Amino acid sequence: MKSDVGTTTARGRLSPELIVATAVELIEADGESAASMRRISAELGVAAMSLYNHVPSKAALLDAVADWVSAQITVPAMPDADWDTRARALARAFRDVATRYPNCMLLAMSRAPMSMVGLAPLEYALEMAHEAGYDEAEAIRLVRAVTSYVIGSVVTSVTRRRAVEAAAAALAAGDPVGPDMDPAHFPHLVALGPALFVLDLDNDFEFGLDLMLRSLRIHERRGG
C-alpha cells in the first residue's frame, strides 16, 4: 500500500518528519517490522546512523508514527450538535484514517500517545460520553467499545474483500466456491449464498454504528 504522506526529497535533507513519513510508507506496505532504521536509511539513501541525529531510537520512531496517524483524525467542529451527531462524525473520521493507514493505526492502538495532538480525539470522545451522562468509568468503556467497533470493521473489511476476490478468481477459473451445501441443513446459507459475496462496506459500517449508538441512546444516563 502506498501512503500519501509524500516522502520524496533530495538526499541529505533529513528531518524527523521525513523519517516518520518514510516509516509510515514502509509500515503500510510491509507491516510494523519493516520500519527498521536500516531499511528506512536504505529508502532515503543515507547511512543508518544518520537517522539517530533526528530520531533517538526505534521506540521513539514508532511513538512518532503513532502520534502522526492519530493526528490525521480530524475532530469535527460541531459545537451546536448533540452528542450522537458528533459521535457519528468522529467514528467516521476515525474509520477513514484507519482505512487509509490500517497498519499504522494498529500500531497507534498499541502505544501510549506521546503528544497533545495524539490525545485530542480521545479527549473529544470522552467529552461526548460525559455529555451523554456517563460517569468516568462508563465513559472509558464506551469509548473503548466504539473504538473496537471501528477497528474491527476495518479489519473485517480487509478480510471480506480478500474473500470476495478469491471467490471471484475461483469462479473465473471454473473452480467450485465452497462446499456443496444441502438446503435441508443450511437453508439460509443456500438462499443467501450470492448475497454473502456482495460487498457494501460503507453501509455495513453505518448499520453497525447506528445499532451501537442507538443502544447508547437507550441507556443514556440523563437528558436526551
MDAnalysis code that builds the backbone (N, CA, C; Angstrom):
import MDAnalysis as mda
import numpy as np

u = mda.Universe.empty(672, n_residues=224, atom_resindex=np.repeat(np.arange(224), 3), trajectory=True)
u.add_TopologyAttr("name", ["N", "CA", "C"] * 224)
u.add_TopologyAttr("resid", np.arange(1, 225))
u.add_TopologyAttr("resname", ["MET", "LYS", "SER", "ASP", "VAL", "GLY", "THR", "THR", "THR", "ALA", "ARG", "GLY", "ARG", "LEU", "SER", "PRO", "GLU", "LEU", "ILE", "VAL", "ALA", "THR", "ALA", "VAL", "GLU", "LEU", "ILE", "GLU", "ALA", "ASP", "GLY", "GLU", "SER", "ALA", "ALA", "SER", "MET", "ARG", "ARG", "ILE", "SER", "ALA", "GLU", "LEU", "GLY", "VAL", "ALA", "ALA", "MET", "SER", "LEU", "TYR", "ASN", "HIS", "VAL", "PRO", "SER", "LYS", "ALA", "ALA", "LEU", "LEU", "ASP", "ALA", "VAL", "ALA", "ASP", "TRP", "VAL", "SER", "ALA", "GLN", "ILE", "THR", "VAL", "PRO", "ALA", "MET", "PRO", "ASP", "ALA", "ASP", "TRP", "ASP", "THR", "ARG", "ALA", "ARG", "ALA", "LEU", "ALA", "ARG", "ALA", "PHE", "ARG", "ASP", "VAL", "ALA", "THR", "ARG", "TYR", "PRO", "ASN", "CYS", "MET", "LEU", "LEU", "ALA", "MET", "SER", "ARG", "ALA", "PRO", "MET", "SER", "MET", "VAL", "GLY", "LEU", "ALA", "PRO", "LEU", "GLU", "TYR", "ALA", "LEU", "GLU", "MET", "ALA", "HIS", "GLU", "ALA", "GLY", "TYR", "ASP", "GLU", "ALA", "GLU", "ALA", "ILE", "ARG", "LEU", "VAL", "ARG", "ALA", "VAL", "THR", "SER", "TYR", "VAL", "ILE", "GLY", "SER", "VAL", "VAL", "THR", "SER", "VAL", "THR", "ARG", "ARG", "ARG", "ALA", "VAL", "GLU", "ALA", "ALA", "ALA", "ALA", "ALA", "LEU", "ALA", "ALA", "GLY", "ASP", "PRO", "VAL", "GLY", "PRO", "ASP", "MET", "ASP", "PRO", "ALA", "HIS", "PHE", "PRO", "HIS", "LEU", "VAL", "ALA", "LEU", "GLY", "PRO", "ALA", "LEU", "PHE", "VAL", "LEU", "ASP", "LEU", "ASP", "ASN", "ASP", "PHE", "GLU", "PHE", "GLY", "LEU", "ASP", "LEU", "MET", "LEU", "ARG", "SER", "LEU", "ARG", "ILE", "HIS", "GLU", "ARG", "ARG", "GLY", "GLY"])
u.atoms.positions = np.array([
    [0.847, -1.196, 0.000],
    [0.000, 0.000, 0.000],
    [0.878, 1.239, 0.000],
    [0.672, 2.140, -0.877],
    [1.427, 3.386, -0.949],
    [0.658, 4.456, -0.205],
    [1.312, 5.063, 0.801],
    [0.637, 6.116, 1.543],
    [0.749, 7.431, 0.795],
    [0.052, 8.451, 1.307],
    [0.064, 9.748, 0.637],
    [0.803, 10.793, 1.459],
    [1.799, 10.346, 2.241],
    [2.478, 11.289, 3.110],
    [3.564, 12.064, 2.395],
    [4.000, 11.625, 1.209],
    [4.931, 12.393, 0.403],
    [6.335, 12.438, 0.963],
    [7.141, 11.427, 0.708],
    [8.462, 11.354, 1.322],
    [9.590, 11.751, 0.381],
    [9.339, 12.031, -0.866],
    [10.408, 12.250, -1.834],
    [11.092, 13.598, -1.607],
    [12.379, 13.545, -1.247],
    [13.192, 14.752, -1.127],
    [14.598, 14.418, -1.575],
    [15.412, 15.430, -1.684],
    [16.786, 15.195, -2.095],
    [17.577, 14.552, -0.968],
    [18.585, 13.744, -1.333],
    [19.450, 13.105, -0.365],
    [20.130, 14.172, 0.506],
    [20.265, 13.854, 1.790],
    [20.966, 14.754, 2.686],
    [20.061, 15.753, 3.385],
    [18.786, 15.773, 3.066],
    [17.873, 16.720, 3.699],
    [16.990, 15.992, 4.690],
    [17.627, 15.325, 5.629],
    [16.903, 14.547, 6.617],
    [16.188, 15.446, 7.614],
    [15.077, 14.945, 8.117],
    [14.339, 15.624, 9.169],
    [13.505, 14.569, 9.878],
    [13.074, 14.837, 11.103],
    [12.184, 13.883, 11.778],
    [10.923, 13.600, 10.960],
    [10.384, 14.648, 10.322],
    [9.157, 14.481, 9.529],
    [9.376, 13.535, 8.353],
    [10.511, 13.659, 7.694],
    [10.810, 12.795, 6.557],
    [11.000, 11.358, 7.000],
    [11.671, 11.165, 8.107],
    [11.906, 9.809, 8.617],
    [10.592, 9.156, 9.013],
    [9.729, 9.899, 9.689],
    [8.421, 9.357, 10.079],
    [7.585, 9.037, 8.845],
    [7.601, 9.935, 7.864],
    [6.824, 9.701, 6.639],
    [7.296, 8.442, 5.924],
    [8.601, 8.229, 5.891],
    [9.135, 7.024, 5.259],
    [8.730, 5.791, 6.047],
    [8.773, 5.886, 7.379],
    [8.354, 4.772, 8.223],
    [6.883, 4.422, 7.983],
    [6.047, 5.448, 7.831],
    [4.620, 5.216, 7.561],
    [4.450, 4.421, 6.269],
    [5.143, 4.811, 5.220],
    [5.030, 4.111, 3.937],
    [5.463, 2.651, 4.067],
    [6.564, 2.420, 4.771],
    [7.067, 1.057, 4.914],
    [6.126, 0.203, 5.753],
    [5.607, 0.774, 6.823],
    [4.686, 0.026, 7.686],
    [3.419, -0.338, 6.931],
    [2.891, 0.588, 6.147],
    [1.680, 0.288, 5.387],
    [1.950, -0.737, 4.287],
    [3.152, -0.740, 3.755],
    [3.474, -1.690, 2.686],
    [3.763, -3.078, 3.232],
    [4.510, -3.149, 4.344],
    [5.025, -4.457, 4.783],
    [4.878, -4.726, 6.272],
    [4.153, -3.903, 6.998],
    [3.961, -4.145, 8.417],
    [4.964, -3.424, 9.293],
    [4.678, -3.450, 10.600],
    [5.490, -2.708, 11.562],
    [6.964, -3.098, 11.520],
    [7.252, -4.371, 11.324],
    [8.642, -4.830, 11.343],
    [9.473, -4.209, 10.220],
    [8.817, -3.689, 9.193],
    [9.553, -3.095, 8.062],
    [10.179, -1.755, 8.429],
    [9.726, -1.146, 9.518],
    [10.221, 0.186, 9.884],
    [11.493, 0.083, 10.713],
    [12.497, -0.591, 10.178],
    [13.795, -0.658, 10.843],
    [14.636, 0.525, 10.407],
    [15.570, 0.929, 11.245],
    [16.445, 2.039, 10.895],
    [17.246, 1.708, 9.632],
    [17.638, 0.471, 9.509],
    [18.417, 0.075, 8.340],
    [17.597, 0.223, 7.056],
    [16.337, -0.239, 7.094],
    [15.539, -0.169, 5.870],
    [15.143, 1.266, 5.550],
    [14.830, 2.045, 6.577],
    [14.483, 3.451, 6.341],
    [15.664, 4.190, 5.727],
    [16.852, 3.951, 6.256],
    [18.033, 4.623, 5.708],
    [18.276, 4.211, 4.266],
    [18.024, 2.931, 3.948],
    [18.183, 2.470, 2.570],
    [17.183, 3.168, 1.655],
    [15.953, 3.343, 2.124],
    [14.940, 4.035, 1.325],
    [15.344, 5.482, 1.046],
    [15.990, 6.099, 2.028],
    [16.347, 7.507, 1.894],
    [17.737, 7.713, 1.306],
    [18.482, 6.606, 1.162],
    [19.815, 6.721, 0.582],
    [20.823, 7.385, 1.502],
    [20.705, 7.116, 2.800],
    [21.632, 7.703, 3.769],
    [22.157, 6.605, 4.685],
    [23.167, 6.924, 5.476],
    [23.701, 5.968, 6.447],
    [22.716, 5.801, 7.597],
    [22.577, 4.572, 8.081],
    [21.619, 4.294, 9.147],
    [21.885, 5.146, 10.384],
    [23.152, 5.361, 10.726],
    [23.475, 6.125, 11.927],
    [23.032, 7.576, 11.826],
    [22.901, 8.089, 10.593],
    [22.489, 9.489, 10.444],
    [21.058, 9.714, 10.910],
    [20.256, 8.649, 10.930],
    [18.871, 8.793, 11.391],
    [18.816, 9.178, 12.859],
    [19.801, 8.698, 13.612],
    [19.783, 8.929, 15.056],
    [20.070, 10.386, 15.419],
    [20.480, 11.184, 14.459],
    [20.613, 12.618, 14.698],
    [19.249, 13.297, 14.781],
    [18.213, 12.596, 14.302],
    [16.871, 13.162, 14.251],
    [15.858, 12.374, 15.066],
    [16.081, 11.061, 15.201],
    [15.186, 10.185, 15.967],
    [16.056, 9.379, 16.923],
    [15.888, 9.532, 18.236],
    [16.819, 8.922, 19.186],
    [16.825, 7.399, 19.236],
    [15.705, 6.759, 18.862],
    [15.631, 5.296, 18.959],
    [14.494, 4.773, 18.107],
    [14.483, 3.455, 17.926],
    [13.391, 2.812, 17.190],
    [12.069, 3.016, 17.935],
    [12.104, 2.909, 19.262],
    [10.877, 3.115, 20.036],
    [10.335, 4.526, 19.853],
    [11.233, 5.505, 19.857],
    [10.806, 6.887, 19.656],
    [10.216, 7.078, 18.265],
    [10.780, 6.391, 17.286],
    [10.247, 6.472, 15.926],
    [8.833, 5.917, 15.865],
    [8.612, 4.750, 16.484],
    [7.272, 4.158, 16.463],
    [6.271, 5.023, 17.226],
    [6.724, 5.641, 18.311],
    [5.851, 6.581, 19.021],
    [5.470, 7.747, 18.112],
    [6.437, 8.226, 17.337],
    [6.173, 9.349, 16.431],
    [5.205, 8.946, 15.329],
    [5.337, 7.725, 14.824],
    [4.392, 7.234, 13.820],
    [2.988, 7.155, 14.414],
    [2.901, 6.644, 15.642],
    [1.598, 6.530, 16.305],
    [0.955, 7.899, 16.478],
    [1.747, 8.878, 16.899],
    [1.212, 10.228, 17.051],
    [0.814, 10.820, 15.709],
    [1.619, 10.533, 14.682],
    [1.322, 11.075, 13.354],
    [-0.029, 10.568, 12.855],
    [-0.258, 9.267, 12.956],
    [-1.506, 8.729, 12.413],
    [-2.696, 9.175, 13.261],
    [-2.511, 9.320, 14.577],
    [-3.595, 9.833, 15.415],
    [-3.942, 11.263, 15.043],
    [-2.923, 12.025, 14.662],
    [-3.144, 13.420, 14.286],
    [-3.907, 13.562, 12.977],
    [-3.972, 12.489, 12.189],
    [-4.719, 12.546, 10.927],
    [-6.226, 12.513, 11.146],
    [-6.658, 12.123, 12.348],
    [-8.089, 12.086, 12.656],
    [-8.566, 13.518, 12.876],
    [-9.376, 14.005, 11.992],
    [-9.878, 15.370, 12.087],
    [-11.083, 15.401, 13.017],
    [-10.902, 16.006, 14.166],
    [-12.008, 16.118, 15.115],
    [-12.991, 17.158, 14.591],
    [-14.225, 16.754, 14.295],
    [-15.181, 17.686, 13.694],
    [-15.580, 18.803, 14.647],
    [-15.572, 20.016, 14.155],
    [-16.016, 21.166, 14.951],
    [-17.528, 21.306, 14.799],
    [-18.253, 20.781, 15.779],
    [-19.715, 20.800, 15.718],
    [-20.246, 21.215, 17.092],
    [-19.960, 22.429, 17.547],
    [-20.305, 22.829, 18.915],
    [-21.791, 22.820, 19.222],
    [-22.627, 22.971, 18.210],
    [-24.068, 23.048, 18.453],
    [-24.789, 21.722, 18.221],
    [-24.041, 20.688, 17.789],
    [-24.655, 19.395, 17.517],
    [-24.774, 18.578, 18.802],
    [-25.750, 17.666, 18.833],
    [-25.867, 16.805, 20.011],
    [-24.757, 15.748, 19.986],
    [-24.618, 15.033, 21.098],
    [-23.500, 14.105, 21.228],
    [-23.585, 12.965, 20.229],
    [-24.795, 12.537, 19.887],
    [-24.960, 11.441, 18.935],
    [-24.414, 11.845, 17.556],
    [-24.752, 13.032, 17.110],
    [-24.275, 13.515, 15.810],
    [-22.760, 13.639, 15.798],
    [-22.209, 14.179, 16.889],
    [-20.766, 14.341, 16.971],
    [-20.061, 12.986, 17.055],
    [-20.669, 12.041, 17.750],
    [-20.082, 10.705, 17.859],
    [-20.015, 10.031, 16.492],
    [-21.068, 10.179, 15.711],
    [-21.074, 9.600, 14.368],
    [-19.973, 10.218, 13.504],
    [-19.831, 11.543, 13.594],
    [-18.817, 12.227, 12.787],
    [-17.412, 11.786, 13.182],
    [-17.159, 11.650, 14.482],
    [-15.846, 11.225, 14.938],
    [-15.565, 9.778, 14.547],
    [-16.565, 8.902, 14.675],
    [-16.379, 7.499, 14.293],
    [-16.059, 7.374, 12.812],
    [-16.719, 8.174, 11.986],
    [-16.447, 8.141, 10.542],
    [-15.055, 8.671, 10.232],
    [-14.648, 9.726, 10.936],
    [-13.301, 10.265, 10.728],
    [-12.246, 9.250, 11.150],
    [-12.481, 8.577, 12.255],
    [-11.579, 7.541, 12.750],
    [-11.487, 6.402, 11.746],
    [-12.636, 5.983, 11.227],
    [-12.647, 4.891, 10.257],
    [-11.906, 5.273, 8.984],
    [-12.071, 6.520, 8.547],
    [-11.408, 6.969, 7.330],
    [-9.892, 6.849, 7.460],
    [-9.348, 7.293, 8.592],
    [-7.904, 7.214, 8.798],
    [-7.460, 5.763, 8.960],
    [-8.232, 4.972, 9.709],
    [-7.881, 3.566, 9.908],
    [-7.924, 2.791, 8.598],
    [-8.800, 3.194, 7.687],
    [-8.880, 2.541, 6.382],
    [-7.675, 2.903, 5.523],
    [-7.227, 4.156, 5.595],
    [-6.076, 4.586, 4.793],
    [-4.749, 4.108, 5.373],
    [-4.691, 4.000, 6.698],
    [-3.444, 3.608, 7.358],
    [-3.710, 2.489, 8.381],
    [-4.189, 1.335, 7.933],
    [-4.581, 0.289, 8.887],
    [-3.430, -0.214, 9.750],
    [-2.263, -0.425, 9.165],
    [-1.133, -0.935, 9.947],
    [-0.641, 0.093, 10.955],
    [-0.579, 1.339, 10.543],
    [-0.146, 2.390, 11.457],
    [-1.167, 2.620, 12.570],
    [-2.447, 2.463, 12.254],
    [-3.462, 2.635, 13.281],
    [-3.381, 1.524, 14.319],
    [-3.144, 0.294, 13.866],
    [-2.966, -0.804, 14.813],
    [-1.743, -0.553, 15.694],
    [-0.697, -0.014, 15.106],
    [0.484, 0.353, 15.876],
    [0.122, 1.407, 16.914],
    [-0.620, 2.430, 16.512],
    [-1.004, 3.503, 17.427],
    [-1.831, 2.975, 18.591],
    [-2.684, 1.979, 18.313],
    [-3.523, 1.422, 19.367],
    [-2.712, 0.676, 20.416],
    [-1.494, 0.278, 20.065],
    [-0.663, -0.494, 20.986],
    [0.329, 0.373, 21.758],
    [0.315, 1.695, 21.515],
    [1.275, 2.584, 22.159],
    [0.549, 3.754, 22.814],
    [1.117, 4.247, 23.898],
    [0.525, 5.398, 24.575],
    [0.779, 6.655, 23.767],
    [-0.213, 7.566, 23.660],
    [0.011, 8.828, 22.945],
    [1.146, 9.611, 23.590],
    [2.014, 10.198, 22.757],
    [3.181, 10.925, 23.266],
    [3.094, 12.427, 22.980],
    [1.962, 12.880, 22.450],
    [1.811, 14.306, 22.167],
    [0.371, 14.726, 22.427],
    [0.167, 16.027, 22.585],
    [-1.174, 16.560, 22.787],
    [-2.043, 16.326, 21.557],
    [-1.428, 16.338, 20.386],
    [-2.186, 16.103, 19.151],
    [-2.782, 14.707, 19.159],
    [-1.991, 13.725, 19.595],
    [-2.480, 12.353, 19.631],
    [-3.598, 12.145, 20.634],
    [-3.654, 13.007, 21.661],
    [-4.676, 12.880, 22.697],
    [-5.988, 13.563, 22.332],
    [-5.977, 14.436, 21.327],
    [-7.162, 15.242, 21.011],
    [-8.404, 14.405, 20.687],
    [-8.314, 13.360, 19.828],
    [-9.520, 12.576, 19.544],
    [-10.082, 11.881, 20.780],
    [-9.192, 11.416, 21.677],
    [-9.656, 10.755, 22.900],
    [-10.372, 11.730, 23.812],
    [-9.823, 12.921, 23.967],
    [-10.479, 13.930, 24.788],
    [-11.855, 14.275, 24.226],
    [-11.939, 14.394, 22.902],
    [-13.209, 14.705, 22.242],
    [-14.234, 13.613, 22.512],
    [-13.800, 12.358, 22.412],
    [-14.714, 11.234, 22.631],
    [-15.189, 11.168, 24.077],
    [-14.283, 11.392, 25.016],
    [-14.675, 11.370, 26.428],
    [-15.625, 12.519, 26.753],
    [-15.424, 13.662, 26.117],
    [-16.329, 14.796, 26.306],
    [-17.745, 14.442, 25.864],
    [-17.864, 13.736, 24.742],
    [-19.192, 13.352, 24.251],
    [-19.855, 12.358, 25.199],
    [-19.065, 11.410, 25.734],
    [-19.616, 10.443, 26.676],
    [-20.105, 11.152, 27.940],
    [-19.348, 12.127, 28.398],
    [-19.759, 12.904, 29.571],
    [-21.044, 13.668, 29.271],
    [-21.138, 14.238, 28.073],
    [-22.334, 14.982, 27.678],
    [-23.565, 14.080, 27.678],
    [-23.350, 12.808, 27.339],
    [-24.473, 11.858, 27.314],
    [-24.852, 11.385, 28.714],
    [-24.056, 11.759, 29.717],
    [-24.416, 11.439, 31.088],
    [-23.709, 10.248, 31.696],
    [-22.714, 9.701, 31.030],
    [-21.986, 8.551, 31.568],
    [-20.917, 9.021, 32.547],
    [-20.726, 8.244, 33.624],
    [-19.685, 8.619, 34.578],
    [-18.312, 8.256, 34.013],
    [-17.260, 8.520, 34.794],
    [-15.899, 8.383, 34.277],
    [-15.592, 6.961, 33.794],
    [-15.899, 5.969, 34.628],
    [-15.594, 4.584, 34.261],
    [-16.408, 4.147, 33.046],
    [-17.686, 4.534, 33.019],
    [-18.537, 4.174, 31.888],
    [-18.082, 4.867, 30.612],
    [-17.637, 6.105, 30.737],
    [-17.176, 6.851, 29.562],
    [-15.987, 6.157, 28.920],
    [-15.061, 5.673, 29.743],
    [-13.896, 4.961, 29.209],
    [-14.331, 3.701, 28.493],
    [-15.254, 2.946, 29.088],
    [-15.728, 1.709, 28.451],
    [-16.477, 2.010, 27.155],
    [-17.246, 3.090, 27.158],
    [-17.976, 3.474, 25.956],
    [-17.011, 3.785, 24.817],
    [-15.986, 4.586, 25.108],
    [-15.011, 4.951, 24.076],
    [-14.281, 3.702, 23.583],
    [-13.937, 2.801, 24.492],
    [-13.260, 1.572, 24.083],
    [-14.158, 0.721, 23.193],
    [-15.454, 0.684, 23.507],
    [-16.379, -0.118, 22.711],
    [-16.498, 0.424, 21.288],
    [-16.643, 1.743, 21.164],
    [-16.763, 2.340, 19.834],
    [-15.461, 2.182, 19.054],
    [-14.323, 2.375, 19.742],
    [-13.026, 2.205, 19.092],
    [-12.864, 0.776, 18.580],
    [-13.239, -0.187, 19.404],
    [-13.138, -1.589, 18.996],
    [-14.017, -1.880, 17.784],
    [-15.198, -1.269, 17.771],
    [-16.082, -1.477, 16.623],
    [-15.459, -0.930, 15.352],
    [-14.915, 0.278, 15.422],
    [-14.343, 0.891, 14.219],
    [-13.152, 0.068, 13.721],
    [-12.220, -0.263, 14.619],
    [-11.052, -1.046, 14.215],
    [-11.479, -2.405, 13.687],
    [-12.428, -3.036, 14.367],
    [-12.917, -4.342, 13.913],
    [-13.556, -4.282, 12.541],
    [-14.281, -3.209, 12.275],
    [-14.936, -3.082, 10.971],
    [-13.906, -2.922, 9.859],
    [-12.809, -2.208, 10.155],
    [-11.764, -2.016, 9.148],
    [-11.062, -3.334, 8.860],
    [-10.706, -4.064, 9.916],
    [-10.033, -5.363, 9.737],
    [-10.943, -6.338, 9.000],
    [-12.214, -6.368, 9.388],
    [-13.164, -7.264, 8.734],
    [-13.350, -6.898, 7.271],
    [-13.353, -5.607, 6.968],
    [-13.496, -5.170, 5.578],
    [-12.367, -5.710, 4.716],
    [-11.143, -5.678, 5.258],
    [-9.986, -6.185, 4.508],
    [-10.139, -7.676, 4.226],
    [-10.530, -8.437, 5.247],
    [-10.657, -9.885, 5.058],
    [-11.823, -10.226, 4.133],
    [-12.911, -9.481, 4.236],
    [-14.050, -9.741, 3.343],
    [-13.683, -9.456, 1.893],
    [-12.949, -8.369, 1.693],
    [-12.539, -8.026, 0.335],
    [-11.657, -9.137, -0.253],
    [-10.763, -9.661, 0.549],
    [-9.900, -10.754, 0.091],
    [-10.713, -12.002, -0.229],
    [-11.714, -12.285, 0.609],
    [-12.545, -13.465, 0.379],
    [-13.321, -13.349, -0.921],
    [-13.864, -12.163, -1.179],
    [-14.627, -11.939, -2.408],
    [-13.715, -12.035, -3.623],
    [-12.522, -11.466, -3.518],
    [-11.573, -11.539, -4.634],
    [-11.160, -12.984, -4.910],
    [-10.964, -13.761, -3.846],
    [-10.591, -15.164, -4.020],
    [-11.725, -15.954, -4.653],
    [-12.963, -15.670, -4.224],
    [-14.121, -16.364, -4.795],
    [-14.286, -16.017, -6.268],
    [-14.093, -14.742, -6.605],
    [-14.214, -14.321, -7.997],
    [-13.159, -14.989, -8.864],
    [-11.941, -15.103, -8.332],
    [-10.868, -15.762, -9.079],
    [-11.167, -17.235, -9.289],
    [-11.727, -17.871, -8.275],
    [-12.067, -19.292, -8.386],
    [-13.163, -19.505, -9.430],
    [-14.170, -18.650, -9.418],
    [-15.257, -18.759, -10.398],
    [-14.737, -18.547, -11.814],
    [-13.833, -17.567, -11.957],
    [-13.272, -17.291, -13.278],
    [-12.465, -18.471, -13.805],
    [-11.871, -19.220, -12.867],
    [-11.079, -20.383, -13.262],
    [-11.922, -21.646, -13.397],
    [-13.212, -21.511, -13.097],
    [-14.100, -22.660, -13.189],
    [-14.032, -23.587, -12.000],
    [-13.439, -23.126, -10.905],
    [-13.328, -23.943, -9.703],
    [-14.545, -23.744, -8.807],
    [-14.919, -24.760, -8.025],
    [-16.052, -24.609, -7.108],
    [-15.709, -23.636, -5.983],
    [-16.703, -22.901, -5.520],
    [-16.524, -21.958, -4.416],
    [-17.281, -22.496, -3.210],
    [-16.552, -23.040, -2.245],
    [-17.168, -23.581, -1.041],
    [-17.763, -24.958, -1.273],
    [-18.241, -25.580, -0.195],
    [-18.824, -26.929, -0.288],
    [-20.211, -26.908, -0.928],
    [-20.642, -28.057, -1.397],
    [-21.988, -28.208, -1.962],
    [-22.954, -28.406, -0.801],
    [-23.642, -27.341, -0.407],
    [-24.460, -27.372, 0.810],
    [-25.847, -27.955, 0.557],
    [-26.293, -28.729, 1.524],
    [-27.628, -29.332, 1.487],
    [-28.630, -28.310, 2.023],
    [-29.630, -27.902, 1.215],
    [-30.618, -26.917, 1.679],
    [-31.360, -27.352, 2.927],
    [-31.456, -28.649, 3.145],
    [-32.160, -29.132, 4.333],
    [-31.411, -28.774, 5.610],
    [-30.105, -28.704, 5.513],
    [-29.288, -28.395, 6.681],
    [-28.868, -26.928, 6.746],
    [-28.753, -26.297, 5.595],
    [-28.295, -24.902, 5.542],
    [-29.236, -24.054, 4.692],
    [-30.512, -23.978, 5.068],
    [-31.475, -23.268, 4.210],
    [-31.144, -21.782, 4.021],
    [-30.684, -21.117, 5.069],
    [-30.400, -19.689, 4.954],
    [-29.135, -19.438, 4.145],
    [-28.125, -20.261, 4.341],
    [-26.893, -20.095, 3.577],
    [-27.124, -20.350, 2.089],
    [-27.932, -21.342, 1.780],
    [-28.223, -21.641, 0.381],
    [-29.025, -20.507, -0.247],
    [-30.000, -19.994, 0.504],
    [-30.849, -18.935, -0.034],
    [-30.078, -17.622, -0.207],
    [-29.169, -17.357, 0.720],
    [-28.471, -16.073, 0.706],
    [-27.073, -16.168, 0.118],
    [-26.696, -17.341, -0.349],
    [-25.337, -17.572, -0.831],
    [-24.726, -16.452, -1.645],
    [-25.317, -16.050, -2.754],
    [-24.718, -14.981, -3.576],
    [-24.587, -13.660, -2.830],
    [-25.560, -13.353, -1.963],
    [-25.536, -12.077, -1.238],
    [-24.373, -11.999, -0.265],
    [-23.899, -13.164, 0.205],
    [-22.790, -13.165, 1.145],
    [-21.501, -12.647, 0.521],
    [-21.436, -12.643, -0.814],
    [-20.236, -12.197, -1.507],
    [-20.403, -10.809, -2.130],
    [-21.475, -10.123, -1.744],
    [-21.684, -8.754, -2.214],
    [-21.121, -7.798, -1.175],
    [-20.178, -6.974, -1.567],
    [-19.571, -6.023, -0.637],
    [-20.333, -4.700, -0.638],
    [-20.702, -4.263, 0.549],
    [-21.327, -2.947, 0.736],
    [-20.763, -2.396, 2.039],
    [-19.453, -2.178, 2.067],
    [-18.735, -1.921, 3.306],
    [-19.180, -0.637, 4.000],
    [-19.461, 0.399, 3.240],
    [-19.879, 1.659, 3.855],
    [-21.224, 1.505, 4.558],
    [-22.166, 0.878, 3.879],
    [-23.477, 0.691, 4.502],
    [-23.419, -0.298, 5.657],
    [-22.559, -1.309, 5.557],
    [-22.374, -2.233, 6.676],
    [-21.881, -1.474, 7.909],
    [-20.910, -0.582, 7.690],
    [-20.372, 0.194, 8.808],
    [-21.454, 1.090, 9.413],
    [-22.207, 1.785, 8.566],
    [-23.238, 2.685, 9.069],
    [-24.326, 1.920, 9.821],
    [-24.658, 0.725, 9.345],
    [-25.672, -0.097, 10.015],
    [-25.210, -0.448, 11.424],
    [-23.960, -0.921, 11.541],
    [-23.433, -1.280, 12.852],
    [-23.286, -0.082, 13.768],
    [-22.841, 1.045, 13.219],
    [-22.698, 2.257, 14.022],
    [-24.047, 2.718, 14.541],
    [-25.070, 2.621, 13.694],
    [-26.412, 3.014, 14.108],
    [-26.911, 2.123, 15.239],
    [-26.668, 0.812, 15.146],
    [-27.077, -0.106, 16.217],
    [-26.391, 0.252, 17.530],
    [-25.093, 0.523, 17.455],
    [-24.346, 0.823, 18.673],
    [-24.809, 2.125, 19.307],
    [-24.928, 3.182, 18.521],
    [-25.311, 4.475, 19.086],
    [-26.779, 4.487, 19.516],
    [-27.603, 3.716, 18.833],
    [-28.993, 3.611, 19.275],
    [-29.059, 2.961, 20.655],
    [-28.219, 1.951, 20.855],
    [-28.165, 1.305, 22.162],
    [-27.675, 2.272, 23.226],
    [-26.704, 3.086, 22.889],
    [-26.206, 4.064, 23.848],
    [-27.279, 5.082, 24.198],
    [-28.119, 5.423, 23.209],
    [-29.199, 6.366, 23.498],
    [-30.221, 5.739, 24.445],
    [-30.491, 4.449, 24.261],
    [-31.446, 3.772, 25.144],
    [-30.960, 3.792, 26.582],
    [-29.631, 3.642, 26.751],
    [-29.045, 3.577, 28.075],
    [-28.465, 4.914, 28.526],
    [-28.819, 5.967, 27.811],
    [-28.312, 7.289, 28.162],
    [-28.671, 7.599, 29.611],
    [-27.688, 8.085, 30.351],
    [-27.871, 8.221, 31.791],
    [-28.761, 9.386, 32.200],
    [-28.709, 10.462, 31.475],
    [-29.540, 11.616, 31.830],
    [-29.773, 12.463, 30.567],
    [-30.787, 13.270, 30.589],
    [-31.075, 14.145, 29.452],
    [-31.490, 13.363, 28.243],
    [-31.360, 13.989, 27.040],
    [-31.647, 13.335, 25.770],
    [-33.070, 13.001, 25.650],
])
